[in-house]
Amino acid sequence: MTRTERLSLLLGLTYGDERTFAAQFALDRAEEYIKAYCRLDAVPAELDNAALAMAMDFYRAENPGGEAAVGPVKSITEGDAAVSFGGAASDNPGMAFLKDYAALLNRYRKAGW
């Protein structure tokens, strides 16, 4: 089973539907992140599950292929009914997960100058 098929199953998607492309995009981003952070040419087999977990987090946090993500509500004004939203990516606590992977990825990180 390919990584994309596994990711689709983990996300509850039907493999081959239109959301599979968004899942593949999230998986590609996770693999690129791992390769860049660890300074590797390929993702080692030992990090397959980490790549899938990161891709799931990317997919859920950023909603690729979906409508533009709206950030959290910053303020609500009742007089003239105004609602203001924060930035989707900058204020998204779901993106803090990237810091959680650093400890795992540091074991595979190569020194660079």
N, CA, C and O atoms as a printed pandas DataFrame, in Angstrom:
     atom_number atom_name residue_name chain_id  residue_number  x_coord  y_coord  z_coord
0              1         N          MET        A               1    0.848   -1.171    0.000
1              2        CA          MET        A               1    0.000    0.000    0.000
2              3         C          MET        A               1    0.899    1.242    0.000
3              4         O          MET        A               1    1.858    1.316    0.768
4              5         N          THR        A               2    0.591    2.198   -0.849
5              6        CA          THR        A               2    1.403    3.405   -0.948
6              7         C          THR        A               2    1.132    4.331    0.234
7              8         O          THR        A               2    0.150    4.173    0.960
8              9         N          ARG        A               3    2.026    5.296    0.406
9             10        CA          ARG        A               3    1.831    6.277    1.479
10            11         C          ARG        A               3    0.545    7.070    1.275
11            12         O          ARG        A               3   -0.173    7.360    2.232
12            13         N          THR        A               4    0.265    7.414    0.037
13            14        CA          THR        A               4   -0.948    8.184   -0.241
14            15         C          THR        A               4   -2.198    7.383    0.098
15            16         O          THR        A               4   -3.155    7.930    0.645
16            17         N          GLU        A               5   -2.197    6.115   -0.215
17            18        CA          GLU        A               5   -3.339    5.260    0.131
18            19         C          GLU        A               5   -3.484    5.156    1.648
19            20         O          GLU        A               5   -4.592    5.234    2.179
20            21         N          ARG        A               6   -2.363    4.982    2.338
21            22        CA          ARG        A               6   -2.419    4.912    3.798
22            23         C          ARG        A               6   -2.925    6.214    4.394
23            24         O          ARG        A               6   -3.743    6.201    5.314
24            25         N          LEU        A               7   -2.441    7.350    3.873
25            26        CA          LEU        A               7   -2.884    8.645    4.369
26            27         C          LEU        A               7   -4.370    8.844    4.120
27            28         O          LEU        A               7   -5.078    9.355    4.988
28            29         N          SER        A               8   -4.849    8.452    2.956
29            30        CA          SER        A               8   -6.276    8.582    2.653
30            31         C          SER        A               8   -7.112    7.782    3.646
31            32         O          SER        A               8   -8.143    8.255    4.122
32            33         N          LEU        A               9   -6.666    6.578    3.955
33            34        CA          LEU        A               9   -7.393    5.756    4.929
34            35         C          LEU        A               9   -7.368    6.386    6.320
35            36         O          LEU        A               9   -8.381    6.392    7.020
36            37         N          LEU        A              10   -6.222    6.910    6.715
37            38        CA          LEU        A              10   -6.109    7.536    8.028
38            39         C          LEU        A              10   -6.981    8.774    8.155
39            40         O          LEU        A              10   -7.484    9.076    9.238
40            41         N          LEU        A              11   -7.162    9.491    7.053
41            42        CA          LEU        A              11   -7.981   10.702    7.062
42            43         C          LEU        A              11   -9.460   10.403    6.823
43            44         O          LEU        A              11  -10.298   11.302    6.901
44            45         N          GLY        A              12   -9.780    9.140    6.530
45            46        CA          GLY        A              12  -11.163    8.769    6.274
46            47         C          GLY        A              12  -11.639    9.166    4.889
47            48         O          GLY        A              12  -12.834    9.360    4.666
48            49         N          LEU        A              13  -10.697    9.288    3.954
49            50        CA          LEU        A              13  -11.042    9.662    2.588
50            51         C          LEU        A              13  -11.161    8.418    1.730
51            52         O          LEU        A              13  -10.568    7.384    2.037
52            53         N          THR        A              14  -11.921    8.516    0.665
53            54        CA          THR        A              14  -11.983    7.450   -0.325
54            55         C          THR        A              14  -10.842    7.683   -1.298
55            56         O          THR        A              14  -10.770    8.733   -1.936
56            57         N          TYR        A              15   -9.955    6.713   -1.412
57            58        CA          TYR        A              15   -8.798    6.888   -2.285
58            59         C          TYR        A              15   -9.277    7.084   -3.718
59            60         O          TYR        A              15  -10.093    6.313   -4.225
60            61         N          GLY        A              16   -8.764    8.117   -4.359
61            62        CA          GLY        A              16   -9.106    8.405   -5.740
62            63         C          GLY        A              16  -10.107    9.531   -5.899
63            64         O          GLY        A              16  -10.347    9.981   -7.019
64            65         N          ASP        A              17  -10.703   10.001   -4.803
65            66        CA          ASP        A              17  -11.631   11.126   -4.956
66            67         C          ASP        A              17  -10.862   12.435   -5.024
67            68         O          ASP        A              17   -9.634   12.436   -4.953
68            69         N          GLU        A              18  -11.568   13.541   -5.160
69            70        CA          GLU        A              18  -10.908   14.824   -5.372
70            71         C          GLU        A              18  -10.070   15.271   -4.187
71            72         O          GLU        A              18   -9.147   16.068   -4.357
72            73         N          ARG        A              19  -10.363   14.782   -3.000
73            74        CA          ARG        A              19   -9.579   15.182   -1.824
74            75         C          ARG        A              19   -8.265   14.424   -1.711
75            76         O          ARG        A              19   -7.403   14.794   -0.915
76            77         N          THR        A              20   -8.105   13.371   -2.498
77            78        CA          THR        A              20   -6.847   12.624   -2.481
78            79         C          THR        A              20   -5.689   13.501   -2.937
79            80         O          THR        A              20   -4.574   13.380   -2.429
80            81         N          PHE        A              21   -5.955   14.387   -3.901
81            82        CA          PHE        A              21   -4.902   15.295   -4.364
82            83         C          PHE        A              21   -4.437   16.198   -3.232
83            84         O          PHE        A              21   -3.237   16.427   -3.080
84            85         N          ALA        A              22   -5.375   16.717   -2.429
85            86        CA          ALA        A              22   -5.024   17.568   -1.290
86            87         C          ALA        A              22   -4.239   16.768   -0.260
87            88         O          ALA        A              22   -3.303   17.289    0.346
88            89         N          ALA        A              23   -4.611   15.508   -0.055
89            90        CA          ALA        A              23   -3.878   14.653    0.881
90            91         C          ALA        A              23   -2.462   14.399    0.372
91            92         O          ALA        A              23   -1.512   14.409    1.154
92            93         N          GLN        A              24   -2.315   14.171   -0.938
93            94        CA          GLN        A              24   -0.991   13.968   -1.524
94            95         C          GLN        A              24   -0.146   15.223   -1.370
95            96         O          GLN        A              24    1.051   15.137   -1.094
96            97         N          PHE        A              25   -0.762   16.391   -1.549
97            98        CA          PHE        A              25   -0.052   17.655   -1.363
98            99         C          PHE        A              25    0.452   17.773    0.076
99           100         O          PHE        A              25    1.596   18.170    0.296
100          101         N          ALA        A              26   -0.381   17.436    1.049
101          102        CA          ALA        A              26    0.028   17.492    2.455
102          103         C          ALA        A              26    1.162   16.507    2.722
103          104         O          ALA        A              26    2.091   16.822    3.465
104          105         N          LEU        A              27    1.095   15.332    2.131
105          106        CA          LEU        A              27    2.153   14.335    2.303
106          107         C          LEU        A              27    3.455   14.814    1.672
107          108         O          LEU        A              27    4.524   14.643    2.258
108          109         N          ASP        A              28    3.378   15.409    0.491
109          110        CA          ASP        A              28    4.580   15.957   -0.158
110          111         C          ASP        A              28    5.209   17.045    0.709
111          112         O          ASP        A              28    6.430   17.105    0.853
112          113         N          ARG        A              29    4.363   17.909    1.287
113          114        CA          ARG        A              29    4.876   18.971    2.168
114          115         C          ARG        A              29    5.564   18.376    3.387
115          116         O          ARG        A              29    6.629   18.845    3.789
116          117         N          ALA        A              30    4.973   17.358    3.973
117          118        CA          ALA        A              30    5.572   16.729    5.157
118          119         C          ALA        A              30    6.921   16.108    4.800
119          120         O          ALA        A              30    7.887   16.249    5.550
120          121         N          GLU        A              31    6.988   15.428    3.668
121          122        CA          GLU        A              31    8.246   14.809    3.250
122          123         C          GLU        A              31    9.301   15.873    2.957
123          124         O          GLU        A              31   10.467   15.704    3.315
124          125         N          GLU        A              32    8.902   16.964    2.310
125          126        CA          GLU        A              32    9.851   18.047    2.042
126          127         C          GLU        A              32   10.348   18.670    3.340
127          128         O          GLU        A              32   11.527   19.000    3.464
128          129         N          TYR        A              33    9.456   18.827    4.296
129          130        CA          TYR        A              33    9.835   19.382    5.597
130          131         C          TYR        A              33   10.851   18.477    6.279
131          132         O          TYR        A              33   11.851   18.961    6.809
132          133         N          ILE        A              34   10.607   17.178    6.273
133          134        CA          ILE        A              34   11.519   16.222    6.909
134          135         C          ILE        A              34   12.883   16.253    6.213
135          136         O          ILE        A              34   13.921   16.306    6.873
136          137         N          LYS        A              35   12.875   16.220    4.885
137          138        CA          LYS        A              35   14.148   16.219    4.148
138          139         C          LYS        A              35   14.926   17.510    4.368
139          140         O          LYS        A              35   16.148   17.477    4.512
140          141         N          ALA        A              36   14.242   18.628    4.396
141          142        CA          ALA        A              36   14.931   19.905    4.605
142          143         C          ALA        A              36   15.435   20.034    6.032
143          144         O          ALA        A              36   16.568   20.463    6.251
144          145         N          TYR        A              37   14.617   19.671    6.997
145          146        CA          TYR        A              37   15.000   19.805    8.404
146          147         C          TYR        A              37   16.161   18.877    8.748
147          148         O          TYR        A              37   17.089   19.269    9.456
148          149         N          CYS        A              38   16.104   17.641    8.243
149          150        CA          CYS        A              38   17.133   16.652    8.566
150          151         C          CYS        A              38   18.308   16.679    7.591
151          152         O          CYS        A              38   19.297   15.974    7.796
152          153         N          ARG        A              39   18.212   17.479    6.540
153          154        CA          ARG        A              39   19.237   17.556    5.500
154          155         C          ARG        A              39   19.480   16.182    4.865
155          156         O          ARG        A              39   20.617   15.722    4.765
156          157         N          LEU        A              40   18.394   15.540    4.441
157          158        CA          LEU        A              40   18.439   14.224    3.825
158          159         C          LEU        A              40   17.953   14.314    2.387
159          160         O          LEU        A              40   17.228   15.240    2.022
160          161         N          ASP        A              41   18.363   13.338    1.570
161          162        CA          ASP        A              41   17.894   13.274    0.193
162          163         C          ASP        A              41   16.577   12.526    0.071
163          164         O          ASP        A              41   15.820   12.743   -0.876
164          165         N          ALA        A              42   16.303   11.652    1.019
165          166        CA          ALA        A              42   15.066   10.866    1.010
166          167         C          ALA        A              42   14.613   10.654    2.453
167          168         O          ALA        A              42   15.414   10.713    3.386
168          169         N          VAL        A              43   13.341   10.410    2.612
169          170        CA          VAL        A              43   12.791   10.147    3.945
170          171         C          VAL        A              43   13.074    8.690    4.286
171          172         O          VAL        A              43   12.656    7.798    3.549
172          173         N          PRO        A              44   13.779    8.428    5.394
173          174        CA          PRO        A              44   14.068    7.038    5.756
174          175         C          PRO        A              44   12.789    6.295    6.139
175          176         O          PRO        A              44   11.819    6.901    6.595
176          177         N          ALA        A              45   12.801    4.992    5.950
177          178        CA          ALA        A              45   11.633    4.163    6.260
178          179         C          ALA        A              45   11.212    4.304    7.719
179          180         O          ALA        A              45   10.032    4.175    8.045
180          181         N          GLU        A              46   12.178    4.570    8.596
181          182        CA          GLU        A              46   11.862    4.706   10.020
182          183         C          GLU        A              46   10.985    5.923   10.295
183          184         O          GLU        A              46   10.337    5.996   11.340
184          185         N          LEU        A              47   10.958    6.884    9.362
185          186        CA          LEU        A              47   10.159    8.098    9.544
186          187         C          LEU        A              47    8.861    8.088    8.729
187          188         O          LEU        A              47    8.201    9.118    8.598
188          189         N          ASP        A              48    8.499    6.925    8.183
189          190        CA          ASP        A              48    7.257    6.842    7.411
190          191         C          ASP        A              48    6.043    7.254    8.237
191          192         O          ASP        A              48    5.219    8.049    7.785
192          193         N          ASN        A              49    5.937    6.713    9.440
193          194        CA          ASN        A              49    4.788    7.051   10.279
194          195         C          ASN        A              49    4.810    8.515   10.708
195          196         O          ASN        A              49    3.760    9.147   10.824
196          197         N          ALA        A              50    5.994    9.045   10.941
197          198        CA          ALA        A              50    6.093   10.466   11.287
198          199         C          ALA        A              50    5.653   11.320   10.102
199          200         O          ALA        A              50    4.971   12.329   10.285
200          201         N          ALA        A              51    6.038   10.923    8.887
201          202        CA          ALA        A              51    5.622   11.672    7.695
202          203         C          ALA        A              51    4.110   11.625    7.536
203          204         O          ALA        A              51    3.491   12.628    7.181
204          205         N          LEU        A              52    3.515   10.471    7.794
205          206        CA          LEU        A              52    2.060   10.355    7.701
206          207         C          LEU        A              52    1.369   11.198    8.770
207          208         O          LEU        A              52    0.365   11.854    8.495
208          209         N          ALA        A              53    1.906   11.179    9.980
209          210        CA          ALA        A              53    1.313   11.970   11.063
210          211         C          ALA        A              53    1.422   13.462   10.759
211          212         O          ALA        A              53    0.477   14.218   10.990
212          213         N          MET        A              54    2.569   13.881   10.244
213          214        CA          MET        A              54    2.739   15.287    9.877
214          215         C          MET        A              54    1.789   15.671    8.749
215          216         O          MET        A              54    1.194   16.749    8.771
216          217         N          ALA        A              55    1.651   14.796    7.774
217          218        CA          ALA        A              55    0.748   15.069    6.654
218          219         C          ALA        A              55   -0.694   15.188    7.144
219          220         O          ALA        A              55   -1.440   16.047    6.674
220          221         N          MET        A              56   -1.084   14.337    8.079
221          222        CA          MET        A              56   -2.429   14.439    8.651
222          223         C          MET        A              56   -2.611   15.778    9.355
223          224         O          MET        A              56   -3.654   16.420    9.222
224          225         N          ASP        A              57   -1.599   16.195   10.100
225          226        CA          ASP        A              57   -1.678   17.482   10.796
226          227         C          ASP        A              57   -1.734   18.647    9.806
227          228         O          ASP        A              57   -2.516   19.581    9.987
228          229         N          PHE        A              58   -0.902   18.591    8.758
229          230        CA          PHE        A              58   -0.941   19.629    7.721
230          231         C          PHE        A              58   -2.327   19.693    7.087
231          232         O          PHE        A              58   -2.903   20.769    6.926
232          233         N          TYR        A              59   -2.848   18.525    6.733
233          234        CA          TYR        A              59   -4.150   18.451    6.065
234          235         C          TYR        A              59   -5.253   19.046    6.945
235          236         O          TYR        A              59   -6.085   19.819    6.470
236          237         N          ARG        A              60   -5.252   18.689    8.201
237          238        CA          ARG        A              60   -6.305   19.161    9.104
238          239         C          ARG        A              60   -6.136   20.624    9.488
239          240         O          ARG        A              60   -7.126   21.333    9.665
240          241         N          ALA        A              61   -4.898   21.085    9.620
241          242        CA          ALA        A              61   -4.663   22.459   10.056
242          243         C          ALA        A              61   -4.874   23.473    8.931
243          244         O          ALA        A              61   -5.347   24.584    9.172
244          245         N          GLU        A              62   -4.526   23.092    7.714
245          246        CA          GLU        A              62   -4.541   24.059    6.624
246          247         C          GLU        A              62   -5.679   23.874    5.632
247          248         O          GLU        A              62   -5.961   24.778    4.845
248          249         N          ASN        A              63   -6.339   22.718    5.654
249          250        CA          ASN        A              63   -7.455   22.454    4.746
250          251         C          ASN        A              63   -7.074   22.735    3.291
251          252         O          ASN        A              63   -7.733   23.541    2.635
252          253         N          PRO        A              64   -6.025   22.087    2.773
253          254        CA          PRO        A              64   -5.627   22.359    1.389
254          255         C          PRO        A              64   -6.707   21.915    0.406
255          256         O          PRO        A              64   -7.321   20.863    0.579
256          257         N          GLY        A              65   -6.927   22.710   -0.606
257          258        CA          GLY        A              65   -7.927   22.373   -1.604
258          259         C          GLY        A              65   -9.334   22.762   -1.197
259          260         O          GLY        A              65  -10.263   22.665   -1.998
260          261         N          GLY        A              66   -9.499   23.201    0.042
261          262        CA          GLY        A              66  -10.816   23.613    0.503
262          263         C          GLY        A              66  -10.979   25.112    0.378
263          264         O          GLY        A              66  -10.165   25.791   -0.248
264          265         N          GLU        A              67  -12.024   25.612    0.974
265          266        CA          GLU        A              67  -12.237   27.050    0.960
266          267         C          GLU        A              67  -11.153   27.720    1.786
267          268         O          GLU        A              67  -10.484   27.079    2.597
268          269         N          ALA        A              68  -10.992   29.000    1.571
269          270        CA          ALA        A              68   -9.985   29.748    2.320
270          271         C          ALA        A              68  -10.273   29.622    3.806
271          272         O          ALA        A              68  -11.397   29.837    4.257
272          273         N          ALA        A              69   -9.256   29.276    4.544
273          274        CA          ALA        A              69   -9.424   29.086    5.971
274          275         C          ALA        A              69   -9.634   30.425    6.657
275          276         O          ALA        A              69   -8.928   31.398    6.391
276          277         N          VAL        A              70  -10.605   30.456    7.533
277          278        CA          VAL        A              70  -10.875   31.655    8.301
278          279         C          VAL        A              70  -10.302   31.428    9.688
279          280         O          VAL        A              70  -10.538   30.388   10.303
280          281         N          GLY        A              71   -9.559   32.390   10.171
281          282        CA          GLY        A              71   -8.940   32.263   11.482
282          283         C          GLY        A              71   -9.955   32.394   12.605
283          284         O          GLY        A              71  -11.153   32.534   12.360
284          285         N          PRO        A              72   -9.478   32.349   13.813
285          286        CA          PRO        A              72  -10.370   32.448   14.962
286          287         C          PRO        A              72  -10.977   33.847   15.072
287          288         O          PRO        A              72  -10.411   34.826   14.587
288          289         N          VAL        A              73  -12.122   33.915   15.711
289          290        CA          VAL        A              73  -12.789   35.204   15.910
290          291         C          VAL        A              73  -11.964   36.032   16.875
291          292         O          VAL        A              73  -11.645   35.585   17.977
292          293         N          LYS        A              74  -11.618   37.254   16.452
293          294        CA          LYS        A              74  -10.845   38.171   17.295
294          295         C          LYS        A              74  -11.761   39.053   18.127
295          296         O          LYS        A              74  -11.532   39.246   19.321
296          297         N          SER        A              75  -12.798   39.588   17.496
297          298        CA          SER        A              75  -13.703   40.458   18.237
298          299         C          SER        A              75  -15.079   40.465   17.587
299          300         O          SER        A              75  -15.229   40.219   16.390
300          301         N          ILE        A              76  -16.075   40.753   18.411
301          302        CA          ILE        A              76  -17.456   40.856   17.950
302          303         C          ILE        A              76  -18.008   42.173   18.462
303          304         O          ILE        A              76  -17.940   42.461   19.657
304          305         N          THR        A              77  -18.552   42.966   17.561
305          306        CA          THR        A              77  -19.187   44.231   17.933
306          307         C          THR        A              77  -20.662   44.114   17.618
307          308         O          THR        A              77  -21.025   43.802   16.484
308          309         N          GLU        A              78  -21.514   44.355   18.587
309          310        CA          GLU        A              78  -22.945   44.188   18.361
310          311         C          GLU        A              78  -23.583   45.386   17.682
311          312         O          GLU        A              78  -24.492   45.210   16.871
312          313         N          GLY        A              79  -23.139   46.593   17.985
313          314        CA          GLY        A              79  -23.663   47.771   17.305
314          315         C          GLY        A              79  -23.167   47.795   15.872
315          316         O          GLY        A              79  -21.963   47.929   15.657
316          317         N          ASP        A              80  -24.029   47.672   14.895
317          318        CA          ASP        A              80  -23.725   47.548   13.465
318          319         C          ASP        A              80  -23.121   46.183   13.129
319          320         O          ASP        A              80  -22.581   45.999   12.039
320          321         N          ALA        A              81  -23.206   45.246   14.036
321          322        CA          ALA        A              81  -22.866   43.832   13.816
322          323         C          ALA        A              81  -21.573   43.609   13.054
323          324         O          ALA        A              81  -21.617   43.221   11.886
324          325         N          ALA        A              82  -20.443   43.836   13.663
325          326        CA          ALA        A              82  -19.138   43.605   13.041
326          327         C          ALA        A              82  -18.441   42.426   13.715
327          328         O          ALA        A              82  -18.418   42.320   14.941
328          329         N          VAL        A              83  -17.889   41.566   12.914
329          330        CA          VAL        A              83  -17.109   40.432   13.408
330          331         C          VAL        A              83  -15.761   40.476   12.716
331          332         O          VAL        A              83  -15.703   40.557   11.489
332          333         N          SER        A              84  -14.670   40.424   13.479
333          334        CA          SER        A              84  -13.342   40.416   12.871
334          335         C          SER        A              84  -12.649   39.096   13.198
335          336         O          SER        A              84  -12.767   38.557   14.299
336          337         N          PHE        A              85  -11.934   38.605   12.217
337          338        CA          PHE        A              85  -11.256   37.326   12.336
338          339         C          PHE        A              85   -9.759   37.526   12.334
339          340         O          PHE        A              85   -9.247   38.473   11.736
340          341         N          GLY        A              86   -9.048   36.619   13.015
341          342        CA          GLY        A              86   -7.584   36.639   13.005
342          343         C          GLY        A              86   -7.064   35.931   11.777
343          344         O          GLY        A              86   -7.831   35.355   11.005
344          345         N          GLY        A              87   -5.774   35.976   11.602
345          346        CA          GLY        A              87   -5.145   35.289   10.478
346          347         C          GLY        A              87   -5.248   33.793   10.635
347          348         O          GLY        A              87   -5.094   33.271   11.739
348          349         N          ALA        A              88   -5.505   33.096    9.550
349          350        CA          ALA        A              88   -5.704   31.651    9.611
350          351         C          ALA        A              88   -4.426   30.911    9.970
351          352         O          ALA        A              88   -4.454   30.009   10.807
352          353         N          ALA        A              89   -3.318   31.271    9.360
353          354        CA          ALA        A              89   -2.083   30.521    9.593
354          355         C          ALA        A              89   -1.305   31.039   10.792
355          356         O          ALA        A              89   -0.780   30.252   11.579
356          357         N          SER        A              90   -1.226   32.348   10.935
357          358        CA          SER        A              90   -0.376   32.903   11.983
358          359         C          SER        A              90   -0.916   32.655   13.382
359          360         O          SER        A              90   -0.139   32.445   14.314
360          361         N          ASP        A              91   -2.229   32.677   13.545
361          362        CA          ASP        A              91   -2.825   32.498   14.859
362          363         C          ASP        A              91   -3.361   31.095   15.077
363          364         O          ASP        A              91   -4.030   30.842   16.078
364          365         N          ASN        A              92   -3.086   30.192   14.173
365          366        CA          ASN        A              92   -3.652   28.855   14.242
366          367         C          ASN        A              92   -2.862   28.006   15.234
367          368         O          ASN        A              92   -1.711   27.659   14.968
368          369         N          PRO        A              93   -3.470   27.664   16.380
369          370        CA          PRO        A              93   -2.744   26.832   17.339
370          371         C          PRO        A              93   -2.485   25.430   16.808
371          372         O          PRO        A              93   -1.631   24.717   17.334
372          373         N          GLY        A              94   -3.211   25.027   15.776
373          374        CA          GLY        A              94   -2.989   23.717   15.186
374          375         C          GLY        A              94   -1.646   23.599   14.490
375          376         O          GLY        A              94   -1.165   22.487   14.268
376          377         N          MET        A              95   -1.028   24.726   14.139
377          378        CA          MET        A              95    0.272   24.689   13.479
378          379         C          MET        A              95    1.410   24.525   14.482
379          380         O          MET        A              95    2.553   24.310   14.079
380          381         N          ALA        A              96    1.127   24.619   15.759
381          382        CA          ALA        A              96    2.162   24.447   16.777
382          383         C          ALA        A              96    2.677   23.007   16.808
383          384         O          ALA        A              96    3.707   22.730   17.423
384          385         N          PHE        A              97    1.966   22.091   16.147
385          386        CA          PHE        A              97    2.386   20.694   16.135
386          387         C          PHE        A              97    3.759   20.513   15.526
387          388         O          PHE        A              97    4.448   19.544   15.843
388          389         N          LEU        A              98    4.174   21.425   14.656
389          390        CA          LEU        A              98    5.476   21.270   14.015
390          391         C          LEU        A              98    6.596   21.220   15.037
391          392         O          LEU        A              98    7.599   20.539   14.820
392          393         N          LYS        A              99    6.445   21.917   16.130
393          394        CA          LYS        A              99    7.468   21.908   17.171
394          395         C          LYS        A              99    7.552   20.550   17.847
395          396         O          LYS        A              99    8.617   20.171   18.336
396          397         N          ASP        A             100    6.450   19.810   17.884
397          398        CA          ASP        A             100    6.429   18.506   18.535
398          399         C          ASP        A             100    7.241   17.457   17.777
399          400         O          ASP        A             100    7.670   16.465   18.366
400          401         N          TYR        A             101    7.450   17.665   16.497
401          402        CA          TYR        A             101    8.188   16.692   15.702
402          403         C          TYR        A             101    9.694   16.915   15.766
403          404         O          TYR        A             101   10.460   16.039   15.367
404          405         N          ALA        A             102   10.126   18.052   16.252
405          406        CA          ALA        A             102   11.555   18.365   16.263
406          407         C          ALA        A             102   12.354   17.337   17.054
407          408         O          ALA        A             102   13.431   16.931   16.618
408          409         N          ALA        A             103   11.851   16.911   18.204
409          410        CA          ALA        A             103   12.585   15.944   19.021
410          411         C          ALA        A             103   12.778   14.627   18.272
411          412         O          ALA        A             103   13.851   14.028   18.347
412          413         N          LEU        A             104   11.774   14.178   17.565
413          414        CA          LEU        A             104   11.886   12.942   16.793
414          415         C          LEU        A             104   12.830   13.122   15.614
415          416         O          LEU        A             104   13.677   12.268   15.356
416          417         N          LEU        A             105   12.686   14.219   14.905
417          418        CA          LEU        A             105   13.498   14.443   13.708
418          419         C          LEU        A             105   14.957   14.740   14.033
419          420         O          LEU        A             105   15.833   14.489   13.205
420          421         N          ASN        A             106   15.230   15.264   15.209
421          422        CA          ASN        A             106   16.618   15.568   15.578
422          423         C          ASN        A             106   17.499   14.325   15.586
423          424         O          ASN        A             106   18.706   14.426   15.365
424          425         N          ARG        A             107   16.920   13.157   15.836
425          426        CA          ARG        A             107   17.705   11.918   15.813
426          427         C          ARG        A             107   18.230   11.599   14.418
427          428         O          ARG        A             107   19.238   10.905   14.284
428          429         N          TYR        A             108   17.565   12.094   13.378
429          430        CA          TYR        A             108   17.946   11.810   12.000
430          431         C          TYR        A             108   18.605   13.011   11.321
431          432         O          TYR        A             108   18.969   12.938   10.147
432          433         N          ARG        A             109   18.755   14.095   12.043
433          434        CA          ARG        A             109   19.278   15.319   11.461
434          435         C          ARG        A             109   20.791   15.234   11.268
435          436         O          ARG        A             109   21.515   14.804   12.166
436          437         N          LYS        A             110   21.256   15.642   10.103
437          438        CA          LYS        A             110   22.683   15.690    9.818
438          439         C          LYS        A             110   23.206   17.086   10.118
439          440         O          LYS        A             110   22.496   18.078    9.960
440          441         N          ALA        A             111   24.443   17.146   10.548
441          442        CA          ALA        A             111   25.063   18.430   10.797
442          443         C          ALA        A             111   25.335   19.120    9.469
443          444         O          ALA        A             111   25.710   18.479    8.487
444          445         N          GLY        A             112   25.147   20.407    9.450
445          446        CA          GLY        A             112   25.384   21.156    8.208
446          447         C          GLY        A             112   26.104   22.466    8.535
447          448         O          GLY        A             112   25.984   23.005    9.636
448          449         N          TRP        A             113   26.838   22.951    7.570
449          450        CA          TRP        A             113   27.582   24.180    7.787
450          451         C          TRP        A             113   27.110   25.229    6.887
451          452         O          TRP        A             113   27.621   26.348    6.921
